[in-house]
Amino acid sequence: MADCEKILIAGFSGAGKSSFLREIAQLCPKNWVFDDLDDLILRKHGGPEKSLSEWIEIWGWDKFRSLEEECLREWLNLVGPGVLALGGGSLNEQNVSLVSQKAKIVVLEVDFETAWRRLSLDPLVRPLAFKGENYMRWLFEKRQKIFADIPWKLTNSDQTDLKELARAFWRALP
């Protein structure tokens, strides 16, 4: 059983963070809170928009990033243990050290080709995919520098392995 209170699942867009979160939720105690940061933002600040892409198209990336940080901070201050799947860009150079003081971070690793294939399947769910493969490759390399400093990593090359990956994650909790 884990001693830590808060766990954040980080990783590039298309790494499988939300799917992984669902697998973890089936293994962990029921008193834990499990949530997805993108879903939190839509629940708290959404209106008639049906998807995150639609919301961002209406309100813009700057507003989204601001609300993303606000919702992340609020979630970190909740009482009790929990696991939160972050958006692909939630961790940045400015907040990674602050966030890591309040939670354990695990990076769900994926190679670019796998992430891009997953992103391309449903651009309405993955708004950055509209910017194209070259932009996404540049962003992947930029975010890898942030993820490199986080010591706890799990590799997700094939989503059929998520159940076993979730078991390994739960066993590895500090």
Sequence and secondary structure as in RCSB ss.txt:
>XXXX:A:sequence
MADCEKILIAGFSGAGKSSFLREIAQLCPKNWVFDDLDDLILRKHGGPEKSLSEWIEIWGWDKFRSLEEECLREW
LNLVGPGVLALGGGSLNEQNVSLVSQKAKIVVLEVDFETAWRRLSLDPLVRPLAFKGENYMRWLFEKRQKIFADI
PWKLTNSDQTDLKELARAFWRALP
>XXXX:A:secstr
    SEEEEE  TTS HHHHHHHHHHHS TTSEEEEHHHHHHHHH  S  SHHHHHHHH HHHHHHHHHHHHHHH
HTSSS EEEE  TTS  TTTHHHHHHHSEEEEEE  HHHHHHHHHH TTT GGGGG HHHHHHHHHHHHHHHHT 
  EEE S GGGHHHHHHHHHHH  
